[in-house]
Amino acid sequence: MSLRLLARPLLGAIVFAVCAYLVIPTLIVVPISFTQTDYISFPPEGFSLQWYETFLGAGPWRNATLNSFLVAAISALLATVVGTSAALGLHRLPRALARLAIWIVLLPMVVPSIIMAVALYGAFASLDLIGTRIGLILAHALLTLPFVVINVSAVMQKMDWRMVDAARSLGASPNKAFWKVTLPSILPGVIAGLVFAFLTSFDEVVVALFVTGIDSVTLPVQMWNGIRFEISPAVAAASTMLLLLSIFALAAYGAARRVGRSAPEGMNA
C-alpha cells in the first residue's frame, strides 16, 4: 500500500523533471532577447527592447515574417482542404488498401527532412519553382498534409455515420449532407489539422533552405542566416515571438474546442 502511495508522487516528479528539461532551454531565449549587448550571452547584461525594434522595424526581418505568415497561411489552407478530402476518401476504402494509402500519406512525416528537401529540390528545379513562393507553398503543403489527415481521421473514428445516412434518407444531396452533417462533426479535427499545419509551415527551415529564394525568405531562414553569419540577439527576439505565436495558436484552438463542446448544450437549452 505504501508503494502505491509513493508511486503517484514519484511519477509526477519524473514527469515534471522531464517537462522542465524540455521546456527550460526553450524559455532561455526570452531573457536573452532583452540584452543590451550586441551578442548572445546568458545571463543577459542589462535590459533593452532594441532587438525587438530591430525585429519589427528592420526590412529583412519584417519581410521574412510577412513571407512566413503568407506561406504558412496558404499552405495550411491547401493542406487542410486536400487532407480533409483524403481522410474522407480513406474512410471509404477497404481496410487493407486504406492502410497502404495512409502510410503513403504519412511519408513526409516519417522521411527525414533533408531527404524530402533534396527530393523536392530535384522535382521543383525541373518545373522552375525554385526560389518562388508557389514552390515553397506547395512544398510546405506536402509536409503538413499528414497532420491534417491524422487529426481528421482521428475524429472520424468517433463519428456516428448514421447521421449522414439519416440526412440522405430525408432527401439531402451529398453536398448538403457534407456541409450540414459531416463537416460540423469533423470540424474539431479540421481545425486541429489547420493549426498544426500552420505552425509546422511557419517553423520549417530545412526544406525552405533548399526551395526558397531571395524574394521568398521565411523567418526561420532569416534566423538561420542570423546565427550563421552574425550571432545577433535579434534571433532571440524572433524566437520569443515564435514561441508566443505557438502558445497563442494552441490557446485559440483550445478555446475553439471548448466553445464547440458547449454550443450544442446552448442550442438544446
N, C-alpha and C positions, 0 to 999 in steps of 0.2 A: 504493500500500500504506500509506504514511504517513497519507494522508487517511482511510483506513478505520480505522486505529488511533486517530485523533483523533476520529472521528465518534461512537463509543460514549461516551467520557467527556464529550464536549460535549453529547450528547443527555441523558446522566444529569444533568449540571449544570443544563440547562434545565428538566428535569422537577423536579428538587429546588427550583429557584428558583420555579417556578410553584406547587408544593405549599406552599412556605413562604409565598408571597404570599397563598394562600387560607386557610391554617391559622392563621398568626400573629395576624391580627386577632381570630379567634375565641378564641384562648388568652389574649388580653389581659384578658378578663373575670375570669380566675381570680385573678390578684393583686389586681385591683380589689375583689373580693369580701371581701378581708381588711383593708380600710382601716379606720382609726379615725374618719375624718371622716364627716359626715352628708351628704355629696355625693360624686358620682362624680369621681374625679381619677386621673390617671396621670402619673407613678408614684404608687402609694398611699402614704399617710402612716401609719406605724405598722403594727401588726399586731393584729387583733381578730377574734373569732368572733361579734361581736354581730349581724351581719347574717344569719348562718346561724341564730342563735337567733330572730331576727325571722321568718325564712322558715319555720322549723319550728314556732315557737310561736304566731305571730300568727294570729288567726282567719281573716281574709280569705285569707292566703297558704295556710294549711293546707286550708281548704275548697276553694280553687281547685285545689290539687294533687290532692286526692281526687276532685274532679269530672273532672279531666283523665284520671286513671287509669281511672275508671269509664267515661267516654265512649269513651276510646281502646280499652279492652279489648272493650267490647261492639260498637263499630263495626268493629273489626278482625276479630272473630269473624264478624260478619254479612257483612262484605265477603269474608272467606275462603270461607265457605260458598257465597255467591252467585257469587263469582269463579271458584271451582273448578268449580262446575256449569256456568258459562258457558263456561269453557275446554274442558270435555269436550263440550259441545254444539257449540261452534265447530269442533271436530275432525271432527265428523260431517257438517258442512255442505259443499256444493260449494265449490270454491276461490273462485269469484267472489263468491258470497254470503257466504262466511266473511270475505273481505277487507272487504266493506262493513260487516259486523257488527262486526269488530274496530275499525274506525275510529269507529263509533258508541260502542263501549265506551270507547275511549281519549279521547273528547271532554273529560271532566273534567280530564284531564292537559294537553290542548292549549289549551283555552279559558282565558283569564286568570281569576285567582281572583276579581277584583272583579265580572266579568260573571257568574260562577257564583253569587256571593253575592247579587247583585241578583235573579237569576232564582229562586234558592231562596227568597229572602225573599218575592217575589211569590206563589210557589206555596204556601209554608207559611203565609203570612198568611191565605189563604182557608181553610186547614184548622185554624186556631187552634193551630199548632205553634210559633209564635214565642215564645221565652222558656222553652221546655220542654227537658228532657233528651232526650226522644224525638225532637224535631225536630233537635237537634244530632247525635244518634247517626245518624239517617237521612242527614243532610247529609254527615257525615264518612264514612259507609259508601259513599256515592256517590262522594266524592272519592278514596277509597282503593281503590275497586274495580279501576281499571286496573293497579295494582301487583300485585294478585293474579293477574289474567288474564295479564299479561306473564310473570311468573315461572312459573306453572303451564304455560302454553303452551310456554315455552322448554324445560322438562323433558320435556313430552310429545313434542317433536320428536325426542328421543333415545330414546324408549321403544320397546321391542320389543313391538308389539301382538300378536305371535304367542303370547305367554304368555297373554294373555286368551282368545284363540281356543282354546288348548290346555285352559285351565281349563273353558271352556264345553263343549268336546267331551268332557271327562271327567265331565260331569254337574253342574257348578257352576251355580247360578242366577245371573242377572245381578247381584243384590245381593251374593251371596257372592263372585263374581268381582271385583266392585269393591272390597270390603273386604279380600280376601285377596291380590289381584294388582295391580289398578290403583292403589289408594291408596298401598300401600307403594312402588310405583315412582315416583309423582309426589310423594311426601312431601317431598323437599327443596324443590321448588318451592312447595308449600303452606306450609311453614314460612317460607321466604323472603318469600312474599307476606304472611303474617301479621305478620312482624317489621316489614317496610316499611310495612304498613298501620297498625300500632300507632304507629310513630314519626311517620308523617305526620299522623295524627289528633292525637297528643299535641302536636305542634308547630304545628298550623294555627291561624291567628289571623284571617284576613280574613273567611272565612265565619262564624266564631264571633262576630265583632263584630256581624254582621247578625242571626244566629239566636239567640244566647244571651240569657238574661235575668238578673235579679238572683239567682235561686236556682241558676243553672247557669253561673256564671262559671268559665271554664277558666284554667289557669295562664298561657298566652300572653296572654289578655285582661287578666288581672291585671297582668302585666308591662307590657303596653301602657299600662294606666292609670297604673302606677307611673312610667313615663317621661313620660307626657303631663302629669300633674298634679304630680308630685314626682320629682325626679331622685334617687332613693334607691339606695344601694349594695345594697339587698336585691334589686334587679333583677339585679345582677351575681351574687349568690349563687344566685338561681333559675336564671340562665343556666348557671352552673357545674354545678348539679345536672342540668340538661337535657343538658349535654354528657356528664356521667358516665353518664346513663341511656342515651344513644345508644351510647356505647362499650361499655357492659355488654351491651346488646341485640345488637349486632353480634358481640361476642365470644362470647356464648351461641349465636348462630346458627352461627358458625364451628366452635365445639366440637361442636354437634349434627351438623354435616355430617361432621366427622372421625369421630365415633362411628358415624354411619350408613354411612360407607365401610368402616370396619374391621369392622362387625358381620358381614357375610357371610363374611369370611375366618375369623372366630372360629367361626362356625357350621359352616363346611365342615371346619374342623380337627377 
